[in-house]
Amino acid sequence: FPTRRSSDLVVEIRVDRSGNVIGAYPGKAGTTTTDKVLHEAARKAALEAKFNSAPNAAEIQIGTITYTFIQQ
């Protein structure tokens, strides 16, 4: 069986109280690829993510999303 290789791409995100991602920064610790096409794809996907609103939360919350790309 052929071996499928995978790459992880960690994106730091900043989320506002409404649950909108207002900033996405790929290539954080844990990232295993330098492929710029994958970095841009992960950044765009992160910016489209939506989280639950939390009116009493901090104005901006910071976290990460990890995307795993599997070579086909």
RAURGI-V408232 format. One record per run of one state. SS is the DSSP state (H for helix, E for strand, L for the rest). FROM is the first residue (numbers start at 1). LEN is the number of residues. If there is no record, write none. Layout:
BEGIN
ss->[SS SS]
from->[FROM FROM]
len->[LEN LEN]
END
This chain:
BEGIN
ss->[L E L E L H L E L E L]
from->[1 6 17 20 27 36 49 50 51 60 71]
len->[5 11 3 7 9 13 1 1 9 11 2]
END
